[in-house]
Amino acid sequence: MARGTTGATMTRRGSFRKPTTLANEIARHLRDAIVDGTLAPGERLNELKLMRELSSSRSPVREAIRILEAKGLVTVEPHRGAHVRPVSEGELEEIFDVRLMIESHGLRRDVHRVTRDAILPLRRAVDEAQAALGAGKVSRWHEASLRFHDGLVALAGNRHLVRLHDELKTSLGRYQISIIGPSGEPERFQAEHEAIVVALERGRPERAAELVGAHIMNLKEALLKAIAEHA
């Protein structure tokens, strides 16, 4: 009986295949293309084309597509192949609801973590974003703004929240790029970031949490509006 149990365990282990390094690299490349809009929602991922473009065999490409499918970025259907998965309006609403809880969690529950040293990364991110905006480098402003939101999540000191936030960023990234172009929007969001940091620097985490909530809702409304205009 013991041998049978061991054999079953070995069979399960033997069926497990860890993704290859090349497959992970291809998955990262495709994920970035999805996030920056190079691969649009609904676009088909042609395996043969990807094999030629990436100088790869079929196996790593298929493995990469499976990785993206597991992350919710790609759908694979019989006889139709793999396509970039669009995110519905309802799903975007849900994602922003979760973002609101995650990004304000550290401010509402773990107030003792909101020290001056903990706030410094937020201040640096906001200042770097302002400098980028002043120089007309909107893409750099966007990168610094993402670091600001990362900093809000980091205040909670919870690795699981950080991982979940990273997953949500990947899902939203391809859509958020559409709201950084409209005139006035980056300036508006930059001002909201500044107000949040100022509230923290003045020792008012509760007020900062309220501002974070309003900011997340403003982001959601701007994103849904941008998507509707491009539909």
RAURDA-V83731 format. One record per residue. N is the residue number from 0. RES is the residue in one letter. SS is DSSP state (a for helix, b for strand, c for the rest). Layout:
n:N res:RES ss:SS
n:N res:RES ss:SS
This chain:
n:0 res:M ss:c
n:1 res:A ss:a
n:2 res:R ss:a
n:3 res:G ss:a
n:4 res:T ss:a
n:5 res:T ss:a
n:6 res:G ss:a
n:7 res:A ss:a
n:8 res:T ss:a
n:9 res:M ss:a
n:10 res:T ss:a
n:11 res:R ss:a
n:12 res:R ss:a
n:13 res:G ss:a
n:14 res:S ss:a
n:15 res:F ss:c
n:16 res:R ss:c
n:17 res:K ss:c
n:18 res:P ss:c
n:19 res:T ss:c
n:20 res:T ss:a
n:21 res:L ss:a
n:22 res:A ss:a
n:23 res:N ss:a
n:24 res:E ss:a
n:25 res:I ss:a
n:26 res:A ss:a
n:27 res:R ss:a
n:28 res:H ss:a
n:29 res:L ss:a
n:30 res:R ss:a
n:31 res:D ss:a
n:32 res:A ss:a
n:33 res:I ss:a
n:34 res:V ss:a
n:35 res:D ss:c
n:36 res:G ss:c
n:37 res:T ss:c
n:38 res:L ss:c
n:39 res:A ss:c
n:40 res:P ss:c
n:41 res:G ss:c
n:42 res:E ss:c
n:43 res:R ss:b
n:44 res:L ss:b
n:45 res:N ss:c
n:46 res:E ss:a
n:47 res:L ss:a
n:48 res:K ss:a
n:49 res:L ss:a
n:50 res:M ss:a
n:51 res:R ss:a
n:52 res:E ss:a
n:53 res:L ss:a
n:54 res:S ss:c
n:55 res:S ss:c
n:56 res:S ss:c
n:57 res:R ss:a
n:58 res:S ss:a
n:59 res:P ss:a
n:60 res:V ss:a
n:61 res:R ss:a
n:62 res:E ss:a
n:63 res:A ss:a
n:64 res:I ss:a
n:65 res:R ss:a
n:66 res:I ss:a
n:67 res:L ss:a
n:68 res:E ss:a
n:69 res:A ss:a
n:70 res:K ss:c
n:71 res:G ss:c
n:72 res:L ss:c
n:73 res:V ss:b
n:74 res:T ss:b
n:75 res:V ss:b
n:76 res:E ss:b
n:77 res:P ss:c
n:78 res:H ss:c
n:79 res:R ss:c
n:80 res:G ss:b
n:81 res:A ss:b
n:82 res:H ss:b
n:83 res:V ss:b
n:84 res:R ss:c
n:85 res:P ss:c
n:86 res:V ss:c
n:87 res:S ss:c
n:88 res:E ss:a
n:89 res:G ss:a
n:90 res:E ss:a
n:91 res:L ss:a
n:92 res:E ss:a
n:93 res:E ss:a
n:94 res:I ss:a
n:95 res:F ss:a
n:96 res:D ss:a
n:97 res:V ss:a
n:98 res:R ss:a
n:99 res:L ss:a
n:100 res:M ss:a
n:101 res:I ss:a
n:102 res:E ss:a
n:103 res:S ss:a
n:104 res:H ss:a
n:105 res:G ss:a
n:106 res:L ss:a
n:107 res:R ss:a
n:108 res:R ss:c
n:109 res:D ss:c
n:110 res:V ss:a
n:111 res:H ss:a
n:112 res:R ss:a
n:113 res:V ss:c
n:114 res:T ss:c
n:115 res:R ss:a
n:116 res:D ss:a
n:117 res:A ss:a
n:118 res:I ss:a
n:119 res:L ss:a
n:120 res:P ss:a
n:121 res:L ss:a
n:122 res:R ss:a
n:123 res:R ss:a
n:124 res:A ss:a
n:125 res:V ss:a
n:126 res:D ss:a
n:127 res:E ss:a
n:128 res:A ss:a
n:129 res:Q ss:a
n:130 res:A ss:a
n:131 res:A ss:a
n:132 res:L ss:a
n:133 res:G ss:a
n:134 res:A ss:c
n:135 res:G ss:c
n:136 res:K ss:c
n:137 res:V ss:a
n:138 res:S ss:a
n:139 res:R ss:a
n:140 res:W ss:a
n:141 res:H ss:a
n:142 res:E ss:a
n:143 res:A ss:a
n:144 res:S ss:a
n:145 res:L ss:a
n:146 res:R ss:a
n:147 res:F ss:a
n:148 res:H ss:a
n:149 res:D ss:a
n:150 res:G ss:a
n:151 res:L ss:a
n:152 res:V ss:a
n:153 res:A ss:a
n:154 res:L ss:c
n:155 res:A ss:c
n:156 res:G ss:c
n:157 res:N ss:c
n:158 res:R ss:a
n:159 res:H ss:a
n:160 res:L ss:a
n:161 res:V ss:a
n:162 res:R ss:a
n:163 res:L ss:a
n:164 res:H ss:a
n:165 res:D ss:a
n:166 res:E ss:a
n:167 res:L ss:a
n:168 res:K ss:a
n:169 res:T ss:a
n:170 res:S ss:a
n:171 res:L ss:a
n:172 res:G ss:a
n:173 res:R ss:a
n:174 res:Y ss:a
n:175 res:Q ss:a
n:176 res:I ss:a
n:177 res:S ss:a
n:178 res:I ss:a
n:179 res:I ss:c
n:180 res:G ss:c
n:181 res:P ss:c
n:182 res:S ss:c
n:183 res:G ss:c
n:184 res:E ss:a
n:185 res:P ss:a
n:186 res:E ss:a
n:187 res:R ss:a
n:188 res:F ss:a
n:189 res:Q ss:a
n:190 res:A ss:a
n:191 res:E ss:a
n:192 res:H ss:a
n:193 res:E ss:a
n:194 res:A ss:a
n:195 res:I ss:a
n:196 res:V ss:a
n:197 res:V ss:a
n:198 res:A ss:a
n:199 res:L ss:a
n:200 res:E ss:a
n:201 res:R ss:c
n:202 res:G ss:c
n:203 res:R ss:c
n:204 res:P ss:a
n:205 res:E ss:a
n:206 res:R ss:a
n:207 res:A ss:a
n:208 res:A ss:a
n:209 res:E ss:a
n:210 res:L ss:a
n:211 res:V ss:a
n:212 res:G ss:a
n:213 res:A ss:a
n:214 res:H ss:a
n:215 res:I ss:a
n:216 res:M ss:a
n:217 res:N ss:a
n:218 res:L ss:a
n:219 res:K ss:a
n:220 res:E ss:a
n:221 res:A ss:a
n:222 res:L ss:a
n:223 res:L ss:a
n:224 res:K ss:a
n:225 res:A ss:a
n:226 res:I ss:a
n:227 res:A ss:a
n:228 res:E ss:a
n:229 res:H ss:a
n:230 res:A ss:c
